[in-house]
Amino acid sequence: MNLGMGEILVLLTLALLLFGAKRLPEIGRSAGSAIREFKKGFEAGEPEEKEKENRENKREE
């Protein structure tokens, strides 16, 4: 699913109409912080999963 320049402009125009110019920066900040928190949580969970897999592999041997 590729978005061209026209589709992006339509989406931005709809967002501007729905939320207003004052709310868009707030929504962008909220989305950015949510993505950052998700990445932190995902990265924090990876070592635990690897340790769990290592323990399971050692039990099988």
PDB file as gemmi writes it, atoms N, CA and C in Angstrom:
CRYST1    1.000    1.000    1.000  90.00  90.00  90.00 P 1                      
ATOM      1  N   MET A   1       0.851  -1.177   0.000  1.00  0.00           N  
ATOM      2  CA  MET A   1       0.000   0.000   0.000  1.00  0.00           C  
ATOM      3  C   MET A   1       0.892   1.234   0.000  1.00  0.00           C  
ATOM      4  N   ASN A   2       1.064   1.810  -1.142  1.00  0.00           N  
ATOM      5  CA  ASN A   2       1.872   3.011  -1.275  1.00  0.00           C  
ATOM      6  C   ASN A   2       0.978   4.241  -1.270  1.00  0.00           C  
ATOM      7  N   LEU A   3       1.376   5.228  -0.496  1.00  0.00           N  
ATOM      8  CA  LEU A   3       0.641   6.487  -0.461  1.00  0.00           C  
ATOM      9  C   LEU A   3       1.411   7.525  -1.268  1.00  0.00           C  
ATOM     10  N   GLY A   4       0.736   8.123  -2.206  1.00  0.00           N  
ATOM     11  CA  GLY A   4       1.346   9.180  -2.986  1.00  0.00           C  
ATOM     12  C   GLY A   4       1.146  10.524  -2.317  1.00  0.00           C  
ATOM     13  N   MET A   5       1.681  11.555  -2.932  1.00  0.00           N  
ATOM     14  CA  MET A   5       1.594  12.902  -2.369  1.00  0.00           C  
ATOM     15  C   MET A   5       0.141  13.364  -2.287  1.00  0.00           C  
ATOM     16  N   GLY A   6      -0.661  13.032  -3.266  1.00  0.00           N  
ATOM     17  CA  GLY A   6      -2.060  13.444  -3.263  1.00  0.00           C  
ATOM     18  C   GLY A   6      -2.835  12.833  -2.110  1.00  0.00           C  
ATOM     19  N   GLU A   7      -2.618  11.534  -1.874  1.00  0.00           N  
ATOM     20  CA  GLU A   7      -3.313  10.863  -0.775  1.00  0.00           C  
ATOM     21  C   GLU A   7      -2.893  11.420   0.573  1.00  0.00           C  
ATOM     22  N   ILE A   8      -1.622  11.717   0.725  1.00  0.00           N  
ATOM     23  CA  ILE A   8      -1.128  12.285   1.988  1.00  0.00           C  
ATOM     24  C   ILE A   8      -1.740  13.654   2.234  1.00  0.00           C  
ATOM     25  N   LEU A   9      -1.834  14.472   1.190  1.00  0.00           N  
ATOM     26  CA  LEU A   9      -2.449  15.794   1.331  1.00  0.00           C  
ATOM     27  C   LEU A   9      -3.921  15.690   1.710  1.00  0.00           C  
ATOM     28  N   VAL A  10      -4.632  14.731   1.137  1.00  0.00           N  
ATOM     29  CA  VAL A  10      -6.042  14.540   1.477  1.00  0.00           C  
ATOM     30  C   VAL A  10      -6.170  14.134   2.940  1.00  0.00           C  
ATOM     31  N   LEU A  11      -5.331  13.209   3.407  1.00  0.00           N  
ATOM     32  CA  LEU A  11      -5.377  12.774   4.803  1.00  0.00           C  
ATOM     33  C   LEU A  11      -5.056  13.916   5.764  1.00  0.00           C  
ATOM     34  N   LEU A  12      -4.064  14.720   5.429  1.00  0.00           N  
ATOM     35  CA  LEU A  12      -3.707  15.854   6.278  1.00  0.00           C  
ATOM     36  C   LEU A  12      -4.829  16.900   6.309  1.00  0.00           C  
ATOM     37  N   THR A  13      -5.459  17.121   5.180  1.00  0.00           N  
ATOM     38  CA  THR A  13      -6.574  18.074   5.121  1.00  0.00           C  
ATOM     39  C   THR A  13      -7.747  17.581   5.968  1.00  0.00           C  
ATOM     40  N   LEU A  14      -8.053  16.287   5.881  1.00  0.00           N  
ATOM     41  CA  LEU A  14      -9.127  15.726   6.698  1.00  0.00           C  
ATOM     42  C   LEU A  14      -8.804  15.835   8.183  1.00  0.00           C  
ATOM     43  N   ALA A  15      -7.564  15.556   8.548  1.00  0.00           N  
ATOM     44  CA  ALA A  15      -7.163  15.668   9.956  1.00  0.00           C  
ATOM     45  C   ALA A  15      -7.294  17.106  10.427  1.00  0.00           C  
ATOM     46  N   LEU A  16      -6.896  18.039   9.598  1.00  0.00           N  
ATOM     47  CA  LEU A  16      -7.006  19.453   9.956  1.00  0.00           C  
ATOM     48  C   LEU A  16      -8.460  19.857  10.157  1.00  0.00           C  
ATOM     49  N   LEU A  17      -9.334  19.377   9.281  1.00  0.00           N  
ATOM     50  CA  LEU A  17     -10.754  19.704   9.405  1.00  0.00           C  
ATOM     51  C   LEU A  17     -11.395  19.043  10.628  1.00  0.00           C  
ATOM     52  N   LEU A  18     -11.013  17.815  10.906  1.00  0.00           N  
ATOM     53  CA  LEU A  18     -11.616  17.091  12.028  1.00  0.00           C  
ATOM     54  C   LEU A  18     -11.139  17.595  13.392  1.00  0.00           C  
ATOM     55  N   PHE A  19      -9.850  17.822  13.521  1.00  0.00           N  
ATOM     56  CA  PHE A  19      -9.282  18.136  14.829  1.00  0.00           C  
ATOM     57  C   PHE A  19      -8.973  19.611  15.033  1.00  0.00           C  
ATOM     58  N   GLY A  20      -8.789  20.360  13.982  1.00  0.00           N  
ATOM     59  CA  GLY A  20      -8.465  21.776  14.106  1.00  0.00           C  
ATOM     60  C   GLY A  20      -6.968  21.991  14.234  1.00  0.00           C  
ATOM     61  N   ALA A  21      -6.545  23.199  13.923  1.00  0.00           N  
ATOM     62  CA  ALA A  21      -5.120  23.526  13.904  1.00  0.00           C  
ATOM     63  C   ALA A  21      -4.507  23.526  15.295  1.00  0.00           C  
ATOM     64  N   LYS A  22      -5.294  23.808  16.314  1.00  0.00           N  
ATOM     65  CA  LYS A  22      -4.748  23.880  17.672  1.00  0.00           C  
ATOM     66  C   LYS A  22      -4.488  22.494  18.255  1.00  0.00           C  
ATOM     67  N   ARG A  23      -5.272  21.498  17.855  1.00  0.00           N  
ATOM     68  CA  ARG A  23      -5.151  20.169  18.437  1.00  0.00           C  
ATOM     69  C   ARG A  23      -4.140  19.290  17.724  1.00  0.00           C  
ATOM     70  N   LEU A  24      -3.815  19.563  16.459  1.00  0.00           N  
ATOM     71  CA  LEU A  24      -2.913  18.690  15.708  1.00  0.00           C  
ATOM     72  C   LEU A  24      -1.524  18.551  16.352  1.00  0.00           C  
ATOM     73  N   PRO A  25      -0.868  19.622  16.811  1.00  0.00           N  
ATOM     74  CA  PRO A  25       0.434  19.438  17.460  1.00  0.00           C  
ATOM     75  C   PRO A  25       0.342  18.581  18.722  1.00  0.00           C  
ATOM     76  N   GLU A  26      -0.738  18.750  19.465  1.00  0.00           N  
ATOM     77  CA  GLU A  26      -0.949  17.954  20.683  1.00  0.00           C  
ATOM     78  C   GLU A  26      -1.106  16.470  20.333  1.00  0.00           C  
ATOM     79  N   ILE A  27      -1.866  16.189  19.303  1.00  0.00           N  
ATOM     80  CA  ILE A  27      -2.077  14.806  18.864  1.00  0.00           C  
ATOM     81  C   ILE A  27      -0.767  14.204  18.369  1.00  0.00           C  
ATOM     82  N   GLY A  28       0.017  14.983  17.644  1.00  0.00           N  
ATOM     83  CA  GLY A  28       1.319  14.510  17.156  1.00  0.00           C  
ATOM     84  C   GLY A  28       2.267  14.187  18.292  1.00  0.00           C  
ATOM     85  N   ARG A  29       2.312  15.043  19.302  1.00  0.00           N  
ATOM     86  CA  ARG A  29       3.171  14.774  20.467  1.00  0.00           C  
ATOM     87  C   ARG A  29       2.728  13.511  21.194  1.00  0.00           C  
ATOM     88  N   SER A  30       1.433  13.365  21.355  1.00  0.00           N  
ATOM     89  CA  SER A  30       0.910  12.183  22.042  1.00  0.00           C  
ATOM     90  C   SER A  30       1.246  10.908  21.273  1.00  0.00           C  
ATOM     91  N   ALA A  31       1.085  10.956  19.969  1.00  0.00           N  
ATOM     92  CA  ALA A  31       1.400   9.785  19.147  1.00  0.00           C  
ATOM     93  C   ALA A  31       2.892   9.470  19.210  1.00  0.00           C  
ATOM     94  N   GLY A  32       3.737  10.498  19.177  1.00  0.00           N  
ATOM     95  CA  GLY A  32       5.178  10.287  19.263  1.00  0.00           C  
ATOM     96  C   GLY A  32       5.593   9.679  20.584  1.00  0.00           C  
ATOM     97  N   SER A  33       5.036  10.162  21.677  1.00  0.00           N  
ATOM     98  CA  SER A  33       5.398   9.607  22.983  1.00  0.00           C  
ATOM     99  C   SER A  33       4.873   8.181  23.121  1.00  0.00           C  
ATOM    100  N   ALA A  34       3.720   7.892  22.556  1.00  0.00           N  
ATOM    101  CA  ALA A  34       3.190   6.528  22.610  1.00  0.00           C  
ATOM    102  C   ALA A  34       4.088   5.571  21.831  1.00  0.00           C  
ATOM    103  N   ILE A  35       4.559   5.994  20.683  1.00  0.00           N  
ATOM    104  CA  ILE A  35       5.451   5.150  19.884  1.00  0.00           C  
ATOM    105  C   ILE A  35       6.765   4.918  20.624  1.00  0.00           C  
ATOM    106  N   ARG A  36       7.305   5.982  21.253  1.00  0.00           N  
ATOM    107  CA  ARG A  36       8.549   5.830  22.020  1.00  0.00           C  
ATOM    108  C   ARG A  36       8.375   4.844  23.170  1.00  0.00           C  
ATOM    109  N   GLU A  37       7.282   4.953  23.903  1.00  0.00           N  
ATOM    110  CA  GLU A  37       7.024   4.038  25.016  1.00  0.00           C  
ATOM    111  C   GLU A  37       6.855   2.607  24.528  1.00  0.00           C  
ATOM    112  N   PHE A  38       6.201   2.437  23.401  1.00  0.00           N  
ATOM    113  CA  PHE A  38       6.026   1.100  22.833  1.00  0.00           C  
ATOM    114  C   PHE A  38       7.383   0.496  22.482  1.00  0.00           C  
ATOM    115  N   LYS A  39       8.257   1.289  21.847  1.00  0.00           N  
ATOM    116  CA  LYS A  39       9.585   0.791  21.488  1.00  0.00           C  
ATOM    117  C   LYS A  39      10.397   0.432  22.726  1.00  0.00           C  
ATOM    118  N   LYS A  40      10.317   1.263  23.767  1.00  0.00           N  
ATOM    119  CA  LYS A  40      11.032   0.967  25.010  1.00  0.00           C  
ATOM    120  C   LYS A  40      10.539  -0.344  25.607  1.00  0.00           C  
ATOM    121  N   GLY A  41       9.247  -0.529  25.658  1.00  0.00           N  
ATOM    122  CA  GLY A  41       8.681  -1.755  26.198  1.00  0.00           C  
ATOM    123  C   GLY A  41       9.040  -2.957  25.366  1.00  0.00           C  
ATOM    124  N   PHE A  42       9.046  -2.805  24.067  1.00  0.00           N  
ATOM    125  CA  PHE A  42       9.395  -3.899  23.171  1.00  0.00           C  
ATOM    126  C   PHE A  42      10.850  -4.295  23.345  1.00  0.00           C  
ATOM    127  N   GLU A  43      11.737  -3.291  23.431  1.00  0.00           N  
ATOM    128  CA  GLU A  43      13.165  -3.568  23.606  1.00  0.00           C  
ATOM    129  C   GLU A  43      13.444  -4.161  24.980  1.00  0.00           C  
ATOM    130  N   ALA A  44      12.710  -3.739  25.986  1.00  0.00           N  
ATOM    131  CA  ALA A  44      12.903  -4.270  27.335  1.00  0.00           C  
ATOM    132  C   ALA A  44      12.452  -5.723  27.409  1.00  0.00           C  
ATOM    133  N   GLY A  45      11.482  -6.112  26.628  1.00  0.00           N  
ATOM    134  CA  GLY A  45      10.979  -7.477  26.647  1.00  0.00           C  
ATOM    135  C   GLY A  45      11.839  -8.446  25.873  1.00  0.00           C  
ATOM    136  N   GLU A  46      12.629  -7.976  24.931  1.00  0.00           N  
ATOM    137  CA  GLU A  46      13.441  -8.855  24.102  1.00  0.00           C  
ATOM    138  C   GLU A  46      14.465  -9.664  24.902  1.00  0.00           C  
ATOM    139  N   PRO A  47      15.250  -9.076  25.800  1.00  0.00           N  
ATOM    140  CA  PRO A  47      16.230  -9.886  26.532  1.00  0.00           C  
ATOM    141  C   PRO A  47      15.570 -10.981  27.370  1.00  0.00           C  
ATOM    142  N   GLU A  48      14.409 -10.697  27.941  1.00  0.00           N  
ATOM    143  CA  GLU A  48      13.717 -11.703  28.729  1.00  0.00           C  
ATOM    144  C   GLU A  48      13.309 -12.885  27.861  1.00  0.00           C  
ATOM    145  N   GLU A  49      12.838 -12.601  26.665  1.00  0.00           N  
ATOM    146  CA  GLU A  49      12.440 -13.666  25.758  1.00  0.00           C  
ATOM    147  C   GLU A  49      13.640 -14.504  25.348  1.00  0.00           C  
ATOM    148  N   LYS A  50      14.776 -13.868  25.088  1.00  0.00           N  
ATOM    149  CA  LYS A  50      15.974 -14.599  24.693  1.00  0.00           C  
ATOM    150  C   LYS A  50      16.463 -15.482  25.829  1.00  0.00           C  
ATOM    151  N   GLU A  51      16.410 -14.971  27.064  1.00  0.00           N  
ATOM    152  CA  GLU A  51      16.826 -15.772  28.207  1.00  0.00           C  
ATOM    153  C   GLU A  51      15.908 -16.973  28.381  1.00  0.00           C  
ATOM    154  N   LYS A  52      14.628 -16.766  28.198  1.00  0.00           N  
ATOM    155  CA  LYS A  52      13.657 -17.847  28.322  1.00  0.00           C  
ATOM    156  C   LYS A  52      13.924 -18.922  27.265  1.00  0.00           C  
ATOM    157  N   GLU A  53      14.187 -18.500  26.035  1.00  0.00           N  
ATOM    158  CA  GLU A  53      14.487 -19.445  24.964  1.00  0.00           C  
ATOM    159  C   GLU A  53      15.766 -20.213  25.260  1.00  0.00           C  
ATOM    160  N   ASN A  54      16.794 -19.523  25.785  1.00  0.00           N  
ATOM    161  CA  ASN A  54      18.045 -20.183  26.110  1.00  0.00           C  
ATOM    162  C   ASN A  54      17.838 -21.249  27.182  1.00  0.00           C  
ATOM    163  N   ARG A  55      17.043 -20.927  28.207  1.00  0.00           N  
ATOM    164  CA  ARG A  55      16.768 -21.896  29.276  1.00  0.00           C  
ATOM    165  C   ARG A  55      16.020 -23.104  28.732  1.00  0.00           C  
ATOM    166  N   GLU A  56      15.067 -22.882  27.837  1.00  0.00           N  
ATOM    167  CA  GLU A  56      14.300 -23.983  27.249  1.00  0.00           C  
ATOM    168  C   GLU A  56      15.196 -24.853  26.370  1.00  0.00           C  
ATOM    169  N   ASN A  57      16.113 -24.234  25.640  1.00  0.00           N  
ATOM    170  CA  ASN A  57      17.023 -24.991  24.790  1.00  0.00           C  
ATOM    171  C   ASN A  57      17.983 -25.831  25.628  1.00  0.00           C  
ATOM    172  N   LYS A  58      18.419 -25.315  26.757  1.00  0.00           N  
ATOM    173  CA  LYS A  58      19.321 -26.071  27.626  1.00  0.00           C  
ATOM    174  C   LYS A  58      18.611 -27.261  28.234  1.00  0.00           C  
ATOM    175  N   ARG A  59      17.328 -27.128  28.550  1.00  0.00           N  
ATOM    176  CA  ARG A  59      16.557 -28.232  29.120  1.00  0.00           C  
ATOM    177  C   ARG A  59      16.387 -29.363  28.104  1.00  0.00           C  
ATOM    178  N   GLU A  60      16.232 -29.003  26.847  1.00  0.00           N  
ATOM    179  CA  GLU A  60      16.044 -29.988  25.797  1.00  0.00           C  
ATOM    180  C   GLU A  60      17.313 -30.787  25.551  1.00  0.00           C  
ATOM    181  N   GLU A  61      18.471 -30.207  25.817  1.00  0.00           N  
ATOM    182  CA  GLU A  61      19.741 -30.897  25.560  1.00  0.00           C  
ATOM    183  C   GLU A  61      20.017 -31.862  26.618  1.00  0.00           C  
TER     184      GLU A  61                                                      
END                                                                             
